[in-house]
Amino acid sequence: MGTPDSQTFNVTERPLIVLLTRMFEKNSLGPANIRCEVTAFRPMNDGDRTRVDTICTYRSNSTSSPFERVRVYQEVSNSTKGITILGPYSLDKNSLYVNGRCRAFS
């Protein structure tokens, strides 16, 4: 699973991207302005858990609103029950970085 472009990586990546896309479809950023990709899967806690590194990119255009990291953080937090759940996956609430900053309020 840790090798990008391997069959296992791709099969595992797809449902995560679908969940992220659905989450962004429901907020004011809109799916047209967000693109997400999984960059890595890594074992955690002696292989008991898997860490997933994902980068979502906001593309602005003349009709889109400006990027506001606090608003993005709030919307993602609201969509994931305080950054704890995304579909069947558990999230680490301290692991969200928006525009290079952990927990957009810092």
HUUR-V657262 format. One record per pair of residues at least 24 apart in sequence whose ideal C-beta (glycine too) atoms are under 10 Angstrom apart, sorted by sequence separation. I is the first residue (numbers start at 0). J is the second residue. D is the distance in whole Angstrom. If there is no record, write none. Layout:
BEGIN
i=[I,I]
j=[J,J]
d=[D,D]
END
This chain:
BEGIN
i=[12,13,32,33,34,71,72,73,12,15,32,33,72,11,12,32,71,72,76,28,31,32,70,71,76,9,12,29,32,68,69,72,75,8,11,28,31,68,69,72,32,67,68,72,73,8,31,32,66,67,68,72,73,8,23,31,32,66,68,71,72,3,7,22,70,3,19,23,29,32,51,69,3,20,28,29,68,69,3,15,19,28,67,68,2,3,16,27,51,1,2,11,15,28,33,0,1,12,16,28,49,51,0,1,11,27,57,0,1,12,48,50,57,0,28,52,54,55,27,28,48,51,26,27,50,26,28,26,27,28,1,23,26,43,0,25,26,0,23,26,22,23,25,26,22,25,22,23,19,22,21,22,19,18,22,21,22,21,19,18,19,18,17,18,15,18,15,14,14,15,14]
j=[36,37,56,57,58,95,96,97,37,40,57,58,97,37,38,58,97,98,102,55,58,59,97,98,103,37,40,57,60,96,97,100,103,37,40,57,60,97,98,101,62,97,98,102,103,39,62,63,97,98,99,103,104,40,55,63,64,98,100,103,104,36,40,55,103,37,53,57,63,66,85,103,38,55,63,64,103,104,39,51,55,64,103,104,39,40,53,64,88,39,40,49,53,66,71,39,40,51,55,67,88,90,40,41,51,67,97,41,42,53,89,91,98,42,70,94,96,97,70,71,91,94,70,71,94,71,74,73,74,75,49,71,74,91,49,74,75,51,74,77,74,75,77,78,75,78,77,78,75,78,78,79,78,79,85,85,86,86,85,85,86,86,86,87,85,88,86,86,87,88,88]
d=[8,9,9,6,7,9,9,10,4,10,6,8,5,8,10,5,5,9,9,9,8,7,9,8,9,9,8,10,8,10,8,9,9,8,7,7,9,4,10,10,10,9,4,7,8,9,10,5,9,9,9,3,9,7,8,8,9,7,7,7,7,10,9,10,9,8,7,9,8,9,10,5,8,10,8,9,5,7,8,7,7,8,9,9,10,9,8,7,8,7,9,9,7,9,9,10,5,9,10,10,9,9,5,7,9,10,10,9,8,9,8,9,9,9,8,10,9,9,8,7,9,9,9,9,8,9,7,9,7,9,9,10,4,9,7,9,8,10,9,8,9,9,9,6,7,6,10,8,9,5,9,7,10,10,7,10,9,8,7,5,9,4,9,9,8,7,8,8,9,8,9]
END
